[in-house]
Amino acid sequence: MKKKSLLKIMLIFILNIVFTYGSTVYQFENGIPENIKVSETSKLEITNLKSKDGNNSLKWTFKGNDTLSILGDVGYSTFKNGGYEKSRSSYVMWVYNKEAFDDKMLVQFKKNHQIKTSFEMSMNFQGWRTIWVQYDRDMTGTPEEGMDEIVLISPKKSGEILIDQIIPSVLIDPRHNTRDEQVNFVNLDADTSVNTHWMSLYKNYNAITKLEGKALTQNEISGIKSIETRFRDNILKKTKVNDEIIKENEKKLDFYKTKTIASPQTIVVYRDFNDEQKEKLRDIYILEYGKWLRELAFMYNSTEKESQKNKIYSIFKEALDYLYDQGWSRGSGQGTIHHLGYQVRELYQAVFLMKAPLIKDGQLKKASEMVRWYSALGIIFTPEEKIKGVNADILNTMLPGMLMGILLNEDEKNIGQELRQFNKYLTKSIDYAPGLIGGFKKDGSMFHHMQNYPAYAKGAYEGLAPIIYYLGNTPFALDKNAYEIVKNAMLMTRVYSNKKTWLLTLTGRHPENIFEIADDIFRYTAFGREEGVDKDLAEAYLRLSPDGKYSDELRKLGFKEEKAPNGSWTMNMGSLQLQRRDEWLAGVKGFSRYLVGNETYVKNNLYGRYMSYGTFQIVENSLKESGFESDGWNWAHYPGTTAINLPLEKLRSSLSQVDAQSGIEEMLISDETYSGGNSLNNNGMFAMKLHENAKYNGSHRARKSVFFFENRAILLGSNIENNDGENETHTTLFQNYLNEKEVTSENKKISENNFILDSQNNLYKIVDGEVVYKKGLQNSYNHKNGKPTKNNFELAYINHNKAPKDESYEFSILIKGNKDEQEKFKKDSGYKVLQKDYRAHIVEDKISGMKGYALFESGEIKNDKFIKSVDTPSMILLASKNKSLEISFVDPDLRLYEGIDETQYDEKGNMKEVNIYSRKWNGNESIPHTSSIILKGKYKLEKENKDVKVEIKNGETIIKITTTYALPVKINLIKID
């Protein structure tokens, strides 16, 4: 009986331990937990000397190979496929080491006294370090649910460490655990993943090689001085300095030394903390600390008093030492490092501005190593054959840090060697990236997240342009080819924006009126040539910012404000067509089996499914002035789209993490290859085969086209169908925000002849379709949080009714016409529709004689004067004059792969949601394709074209055109009698 009683007591004790301590957080604020035991030669005590949260940590004094055991359910949970939650169980712990030594601590996880899994932590560090180790990927062995003991086995020699904030198991996104010098086996996949630029600090730092010594030329020495001076002058800000301000900063240092310096990304480990545990946290973000350090650097460089300089430097040095002690030094991954670049720019600048006193004090090496580690400087040593494009995040947040890391070398010769390597990296990475890989595209697109993304391009240019400026007119300047690529992409930003605001359909996951072109990039890049100043960029700056910071400087150099861009532009890597006249921009956008139609996150763009369903928008000045206001906006009615009019509650995206390479997001593609535009003689066209992803309604289809002739647009739709018998399908003409005056004024917008003049002075003529016009208060939801919003709008759409079958529409728009033009447009809108069906939409402009062909299917074209047939679904613009014929040809299929990607379909052959990042074809080059057009009559090429071959046969002309990336090919022909 005594034995049974004893066993019962022990069982109750163990269960109590498991219940009390399992899946918990060890913060050591209430003494040493009863379930933590050490071997006899060890000593445990609570200390308030240092801590990571609260006031205390656990001090472990050990002999060689001593053990520290934590009893209780570890809390590990096996990952289950198919669920909403894709995060996986990880072990987290902070360790403080007084002195670095070359040895390891072993961490084991047991179940019933049997070791199930383990890992080693290197002790080669001084200060605090944290580790995030995923159980089922990063550890040795096989973890099991129900593991009931954690054992720490000390290094071989005697010593002591502090331990704090042990979290036995917490769910962490598997992409984010960071490999570093303490746990260099963690998340090895990150070295080659889509977020490798953030995550591969360990690999990149170890890629830094000592370059062979090479004497500097006098030009290079002068160039280095020029780069340093430009960089320093551009970031330095003079500020007020006196003894009282210095004392305030001494107090601020004391305050900060009571805090834990963290990055925002690390808060994920607090996900299961209760209120009591959260109260013990005392984090401040590295961004705040870095800004304060930069203020100290500003102060140091703003005074000539040596006594003040000494005091400021003393504060700065002590602040740096505390930063290092907190784990912000070379080799430390802070648990996770993803997206850190946004947080440390000011920190880098602070160190750079304090280079001189740090050298004098012998303290530059450690500060330099920190900058070089966190900026991932090793990226510049990537072998050329492995460089494919460049990531916008690198340009935005990391490139300036890399350059500062180079300039923080003490030896000028080393600076020169690394600047040459920096130049090689930029030259190679600023090239046209294959497929959907991030970087520059031939049509002027700047890719990020596998799509043309102006919001990220803005940041990329803001990071890159000053670097180009610093290097400009030195031996380390960008070469001509790379410079022209950047220049052309920057100039395109002011084409798809008007004046500074880009189209709504290009706002990505942020459909708001918040983004603008950064005009400074044009000035910086203008001064960044190998020689001289670029006229196009300088004059673009003057138009965008006539009274800007640099306008006087540029005018003194003889530059004048450019006229607003006018013409037609095709950007088929974004499935985008643009038309500009006077001071307005019109754009139309689609999506395809290669290009996503929307980007939606948990807190962004929740109702954005229809953003690319043929969206047609006219912009003059800001988005709000052009009719867009997010509050009250009906997300089911993007202008130009053909979509099912779902209640917004049902339109809200259903989000999930599709696989481990994605986040909780939605980026849907179609299975159609036909979507894009074409341009000829400053006019253009767009067409798409719209097919909704089967995640929502795979029965929804339409064939859509837009033809631009000067300030007139003709919009056609055919073969509209879906099986939704509950909700109507609409093609939206316009949706415009109205102020109170516009709402209360008498409604004179609709005439008897199907003409509608909207509040933006665009005149619509509806030829085919039942029109509905509404004006007044409109209720909607915030795209970030789903909270109700409302505002006044006017809305017009063509109603295709419920479950449409073979429905169509036709309307034309006179854009920003004056009264005379509007009257003329009402009498004759100036075009003829020659065909509008499943096979083709063909329109002729009666004024210019130009014809546009949206040829959805290959084959013969009936009753056409010029074209007999095509063998490829294509888009053609054609202009004839006397005996000459101008043709612009587009095969809209990007041809990143042939056939079908079977992983994108379920067992029934239906499209399913997939992750665009995991598509094996997303980095493919476009496969060259040769298309044939047969023309009626005999023609010859006006001049040789390497992509075009002409053959005359049986009195007809066969034109063979080889294309890639859906780039327009212009062909000039002369008729042969």
SULRA-V762571 format. One record per residue. N is the residue number from 1. PHI is phi in whole degrees, 0 to 359 (none if undefined). OMEGA is omega in whole degrees, 0 to 359 (999 if undefined). Layout:
<<N;PHI;OMEGA> <N;PHI;OMEGA>>
//
This chain:
<<1;none;181> <2;296;179> <3;298;180> <4;297;179> <5;297;180> <6;296;178> <7;299;180> <8;295;179> <9;296;180> <10;296;179> <11;296;178> <12;299;181> <13;297;181> <14;295;179> <15;298;179> <16;296;178> <17;297;180> <18;300;182> <19;294;186> <20;283;190> <21;249;181> <22;296;178> <23;53;182> <24;242;178> <25;236;180> <26;258;182> <27;250;172> <28;59;178> <29;266;184> <30;237;179> <31;89;180> <32;275;179> <33;303;184> <34;296;183> <35;271;176> <36;254;183> <37;231;177> <38;232;177> <39;293;189> <40;299;182> <41;275;179> <42;259;176> <43;222;176> <44;245;173> <45;206;175> <46;271;180> <47;231;175> <48;252;180> <49;297;179> <50;213;177> <51;202;177> <52;255;167> <53;212;184> <54;60;182> <55;245;190> <56;237;169> <57;218;180> <58;262;178> <59;262;180> <60;244;175> <61;260;190> <62;224;166> <63;264;181> <64;299;177> <65;62;171> <66;290;181> <67;236;170> <68;236;186> <69;243;176> <70;244;180> <71;274;177> <72;131;181> <73;303;181> <74;296;179> <75;90;178> <76;299;176> <77;233;180> <78;292;178> <79;291;181> <80;243;180> <81;295;173> <82;90;181> <83;269;178> <84;291;184> <85;278;179> <86;253;176> <87;291;185> <88;230;188> <89;290;179> <90;228;175> <91;261;184> <92;231;180> <93;199;172> <94;257;179> <95;228;177> <96;248;180> <97;241;181> <98;290;179> <99;222;178> <100;287;173> <101;211;187> <102;273;178> <103;200;183> <104;226;171> <105;251;180> <106;265;177> <107;242;182> <108;244;177> <109;233;187> <110;243;171> <111;222;183> <112;53;176> <113;72;179> <114;257;179> <115;290;179> <116;257;181> <117;202;184> <118;196;172> <119;202;178> <120;244;176> <121;244;178> <122;290;182> <123;256;184> <124;275;184> <125;210;175> <126;233;183> <127;102;180> <128;276;170> <129;218;173> <130;241;178> <131;230;173> <132;239;186> <133;242;181> <134;282;185> <135;299;191> <136;269;176> <137;230;192> <138;263;185> <139;265;175> <140;274;182> <141;97;182> <142;236;179> <143;290;178> <144;225;171> <145;298;181> <146;90;174> <147;302;193> <148;233;179> <149;202;173> <150;247;181> <151;237;174> <152;259;178> <153;252;188> <154;292;174> <155;300;187> <156;290;181> <157;255;181> <158;292;178> <159;176;176> <160;212;174> <161;222;171> <162;254;179> <163;232;177> <164;211;174> <165;48;173> <166;282;174> <167;240;185> <168;302;179> <169;205;175> <170;218;181> <171;280;182> <172;228;175> <173;307;185> <174;297;178> <175;282;196> <176;254;175> <177;301;188> <178;249;175> <179;284;176> <180;212;186> <181;286;178> <182;271;179> <183;226;188> <184;281;179> <185;258;185> <186;284;170> <187;48;180> <188;299;180> <189;299;182> <190;296;180> <191;294;181> <192;232;184> <193;275;182> <194;292;178> <195;254;182> <196;300;181> <197;299;177> <198;281;199> <199;268;190> <200;260;180> <201;299;182> <202;298;180> <203;297;184> <204;292;181> <205;296;180> <206;283;175> <207;275;179> <208;294;181> <209;244;178> <210;280;184> <211;285;180> <212;296;181> <213;298;179> <214;214;182> <215;297;179> <216;273;172> <217;282;178> <218;297;177> <219;296;179> <220;290;177> <221;298;178> <222;295;179> <223;297;179> <224;299;179> <225;298;179> <226;295;180> <227;298;181> <228;298;181> <229;294;179> <230;298;181> <231;298;183> <232;298;182> <233;296;184> <234;284;183> <235;255;183> <236;283;179> <237;231;179> <238;287;184> <239;219;182> <240;285;179> <241;225;169> <242;208;185> <243;298;180> <244;294;179> <245;296;178> <246;297;178> <247;296;177> <248;299;179> <249;284;172> <250;295;177> <251;293;179> <252;296;176> <253;298;178> <254;300;178> <255;296;182> <256;297;181> <257;286;172> <258;263;185> <259;248;172> <260;262;182> <261;270;188> <262;229;171> <263;255;182> <264;301;183> <265;290;184> <266;281;184> <267;291;179> <268;301;182> <269;285;178> <270;268;190> <271;303;183> <272;253;179> <273;294;172> <274;274;184> <275;301;181> <276;296;179> <277;291;179> <278;294;180> <279;299;182> <280;277;180> <281;289;181> <282;220;184> <283;286;159> <284;235;187> <285;274;180> <286;300;178> <287;300;179> <288;298;182> <289;294;179> <290;295;177> <291;296;178> <292;294;178> <293;299;178> <294;293;176> <295;299;176> <296;298;179> <297;295;175> <298;300;180> <299;298;182> <300;302;183> <301;273;181> <302;252;180> <303;235;176> <304;256;181> <305;283;183> <306;296;181> <307;295;178> <308;291;178> <309;301;181> <310;297;180> <311;293;180> <312;296;180> <313;295;178> <314;300;177> <315;296;182> <316;299;181> <317;295;179> <318;296;178> <319;294;176> <320;295;179> <321;300;178> <322;293;177> <323;298;177> <324;301;182> <325;299;179> <326;282;178> <327;102;179> <328;267;179> <329;208;183> <330;308;175> <331;93;183> <332;257;182> <333;262;177> <334;56;183> <335;84;172> <336;219;184> <337;235;185> <338;295;180> <339;62;181> <340;295;187> <341;306;179> <342;289;189> <343;258;193> <344;240;181> <345;301;182> <346;292;177> <347;299;179> <348;300;181> <349;298;179> <350;300;180> <351;296;180> <352;299;181> <353;291;180> <354;255;183> <355;303;185> <356;299;179> <357;293;177> <358;293;176> <359;296;181> <360;302;183> <361;270;181> <362;71;186> <363;248;186> <364;288;188> <365;304;183> <366;293;179> <367;293;179> <368;297;179> <369;299;178> <370;299;181> <371;296;182> <372;293;178> <373;290;186> <374;287;177> <375;276;180> <376;58;183> <377;305;182> <378;301;178> <379;305;183> <380;290;178> <381;264;177> <382;303;178> <383;304;185> <384;305;183> <385;291;180> <386;261;179> <387;273;176> <388;229;181> <389;78;181> <390;215;182> <391;274;181> <392;301;179> <393;295;177> <394;297;181> <395;297;185> <396;286;193> <397;247;188> <398;249;184> <399;301;178> <400;301;178> <401;296;178> <402;299;181> <403;295;177> <404;295;177> <405;301;177> <406;293;183> <407;290;178> <408;275;169> <409;296;177> <410;280;182> <411;268;181> <412;300;179> <413;296;177> <414;294;177> <415;301;181> <416;298;180> <417;297;182> <418;286;175> <419;294;176> <420;296;179> <421;293;177> <422;301;179> <423;296;178> <424;299;180> <425;297;181> <426;297;182> <427;300;181> <428;284;184> <429;284;176> <430;274;175> <431;222;182> <432;287;184> <433;280;181> <434;286;174> <435;52;181> <436;263;181> <437;299;183> <438;300;178> <439;132;188> <440;269;178> <441;237;185> <442;297;182> <443;274;180> <444;95;176> <445;292;172> <446;237;189> <447;267;169> <448;204;185> <449;55;175> <450;63;180> <451;201;172> <452;293;192> <453;223;184> <454;304;181> <455;297;177> <456;282;176> <457;299;178> <458;305;179> <459;295;180> <460;299;180> <461;291;179> <462;293;175> <463;278;185> <464;283;187> <465;302;177> <466;298;178> <467;296;177> <468;300;179> <469;296;181> <470;299;183> <471;279;187> <472;301;178> <473;58;173> <474;229;177> <475;297;182> <476;257;181> <477;293;175> <478;303;175> <479;288;188> <480;300;183> <481;297;179> <482;297;180> <483;299;181> <484;295;177> <485;298;179> <486;295;181> <487;302;182> <488;296;179> <489;293;178> <490;296;179> <491;296;177> <492;293;180> <493;299;180> <494;272;171> <495;270;180> <496;272;175> <497;232;179> <498;205;346> <499;285;178> <500;242;186> <501;259;180> <502;274;184> <503;304;179> <504;303;183> <505;290;177> <506;257;184> <507;278;177> <508;64;182> <509;272;181> <510;237;181> <511;287;183> <512;217;180> <513;267;188> <514;237;186> <515;257;174> <516;217;172> <517;301;172> <518;273;187> <519;293;181> <520;301;183> <521;298;181> <522;291;178> <523;292;180> <524;303;184> <525;289;177> <526;302;181> <527;269;186> <528;257;179> <529;289;174> <530;296;177> <531;212;173> <532;74;183> <533;234;183> <534;281;183> <535;294;184> <536;299;182> <537;289;180> <538;298;183> <539;283;172> <540;295;177> <541;301;184> <542;294;176> <543;290;183> <544;287;184> <545;219;185> <546;299;179> <547;246;185> <548;285;184> <549;303;187> <550;248;186> <551;294;180> <552;297;179> <553;303;183> <554;287;179> <555;294;178> <556;296;178> <557;275;176> <558;97;181> <559;273;180> <560;236;180> <561;296;178> <562;289;171> <563;281;178> <564;302;179> <565;303;177> <566;228;180> <567;147;180> <568;228;182> <569;227;178> <570;247;178> <571;233;188> <572;285;170> <573;289;173> <574;246;186> <575;47;191> <576;223;174> <577;236;186> <578;234;176> <579;227;181> <580;229;171> <581;216;179> <582;50;181> <583;245;179> <584;241;178> <585;231;171> <586;238;181> <587;222;178> <588;225;188> <589;222;176> <590;228;174> <591;210;188> <592;207;179> <593;283;178> <594;255;188> <595;252;182> <596;289;181> <597;265;180> <598;202;171> <599;230;185> <600;231;176> <601;243;181> <602;303;183> <603;238;181> <604;210;170> <605;57;184> <606;294;184> <607;242;190> <608;267;185> <609;304;189> <610;266;187> <611;304;186> <612;239;180> <613;276;183> <614;85;183> <615;300;179> <616;240;183> <617;228;176> <618;247;184> <619;238;172> <620;222;188> <621;71;186> <622;285;177> <623;299;181> <624;295;178> <625;294;179> <626;265;173> <627;112;181> <628;259;171> <629;216;187> <630;294;177> <631;290;180> <632;87;183> <633;293;177> <634;274;186> <635;292;177> <636;276;186> <637;228;168> <638;295;182> <639;305;177> <640;88;185> <641;280;170> <642;247;190> <643;209;176> <644;283;184> <645;280;180> <646;287;166> <647;304;187> <648;300;177> <649;299;180> <650;274;178> <651;285;181> <652;304;185> <653;294;173> <654;259;191> <655;262;174> <656;203;173> <657;264;190> <658;293;176> <659;204;188> <660;290;180> <661;272;180> <662;246;171> <663;262;174> <664;277;190> <665;204;175> <666;224;178> <667;219;190> <668;273;174> <669;242;177> <670;260;169> <671;244;180> <672;264;179> <673;264;189> <674;262;176> <675;195;180> <676;164;184> <677;223;182> <678;202;181> <679;222;174> <680;202;175> <681;50;176> <682;68;169> <683;238;186> <684;204;178> <685;207;176> <686;216;175> <687;205;178> <688;205;166> <689;264;182> <690;275;175> <691;217;182> <692;288;178> <693;297;184> <694;292;173> <695;304;181> <696;248;179> <697;217;182> <698;288;178> <699;273;184> <700;278;182> <701;219;173> <702;196;172> <703;245;191> <704;232;177> <705;210;175> <706;222;178> <707;236;181> <708;253;171> <709;228;185> <710;52;181> <711;258;176> <712;240;177> <713;233;178> <714;246;183> <715;244;182> <716;238;175> <717;217;177> <718;213;174> <719;55;178> <720;279;182> <721;204;168> <722;191;184> <723;254;181> <724;281;180> <725;270;181> <726;259;186> <727;238;178> <728;290;172> <729;252;185> <730;236;164> <731;252;187> <732;276;174> <733;278;179> <734;201;171> <735;217;186> <736;230;174> <737;295;180> <738;236;171> <739;277;186> <740;300;181> <741;296;181> <742;291;180> <743;287;185> <744;279;180> <745;292;181> <746;295;182> <747;281;178> <748;238;188> <749;281;188> <750;254;175> <751;259;183> <752;280;188> <753;253;179> <754;58;171> <755;252;177> <756;231;174> <757;258;183> <758;277;183> <759;289;179> <760;262;180> <761;66;172> <762;249;184> <763;259;183> <764;253;173> <765;246;182> <766;258;182> <767;261;185> <768;225;177> <769;139;178> <770;274;187> <771;264;173> <772;241;179> <773;236;179> <774;229;176> <775;212;178> <776;145;182> <777;291;183> <778;234;180> <779;259;180> <780;208;180> <781;225;176> <782;294;186> <783;289;182> <784;268;188> <785;233;177> <786;76;179> <787;285;183> <788;298;173> <789;224;177> <790;205;178> <791;188;180> <792;267;181> <793;218;162> <794;248;184> <795;220;176> <796;228;179> <797;209;173> <798;264;183> <799;266;177> <800;262;178> <801;67;183> <802;276;179> <803;41;184> <804;295;177> <805;222;178> <806;58;177> <807;279;183> <808;210;173> <809;206;172> <810;206;171> <811;210;179> <812;231;184> <813;229;167> <814;265;188> <815;270;174> <816;53;180> <817;281;173> <818;278;187> <819;296;179> <820;296;179> <821;296;181> <822;294;179> <823;295;178> <824;295;181> <825;295;179> <826;294;180> <827;283;181> <828;204;182> <829;280;165> <830;84;180> <831;214;174> <832;228;173> <833;269;183> <834;268;179> <835;201;177> <836;209;181> <837;207;184> <838;298;185> <839;275;187> <840;199;165> <841;242;181> <842;232;183> <843;229;175> <844;243;175> <845;274;185> <846;288;183> <847;278;182> <848;267;184> <849;83;180> <850;290;177> <851;239;177> <852;238;184> <853;237;168> <854;260;187> <855;261;184> <856;290;181> <857;232;174> <858;283;178> <859;126;185> <860;281;176> <861;252;186> <862;279;170> <863;59;177> <864;258;184> <865;292;189> <866;249;189> <867;257;177> <868;271;183> <869;196;172> <870;225;179> <871;255;182> <872;221;172> <873;307;191> <874;205;176> <875;235;183> <876;228;167> <877;247;188> <878;222;176> <879;228;181> <880;244;177> <881;207;183> <882;52;182> <883;259;180> <884;254;180> <885;223;176> <886;254;180> <887;229;168> <888;244;187> <889;245;176> <890;225;164> <891;264;189> <892;288;179> <893;287;180> <894;294;174> <895;52;174> <896;281;172> <897;201;179> <898;251;181> <899;72;179> <900;235;173> <901;267;187> <902;297;181> <903;289;181> <904;265;183> <905;232;176> <906;275;184> <907;295;178> <908;267;180> <909;85;179> <910;270;173> <911;303;174> <912;225;179> <913;288;177> <914;228;179> <915;268;182> <916;297;181> <917;290;183> <918;264;178> <919;291;183> <920;293;183> <921;268;190> <922;293;178> <923;254;180> <924;286;167> <925;287;176> <926;295;180> <927;280;179> <928;302;179> <929;226;178> <930;256;179> <931;255;179> <932;240;171> <933;243;174> <934;254;179> <935;262;174> <936;281;183> <937;99;184> <938;250;181> <939;223;173> <940;229;179> <941;291;176> <942;294;175> <943;210;184> <944;299;177> <945;220;187> <946;298;182> <947;265;186> <948;231;175> <949;237;183> <950;238;179> <951;223;178> <952;256;183> <953;211;178> <954;55;178> <955;75;179> <956;239;181> <957;250;177> <958;259;179> <959;253;177> <960;250;188> <961;237;178> <962;259;185> <963;228;169> <964;220;174> <965;54;177> <966;55;178> <967;283;177> <968;297;175> <969;243;181> <970;266;183> <971;233;176> <972;252;184> <973;239;175> <974;238;182> <975;287;178> <976;258;180> <977;291;999>>
//
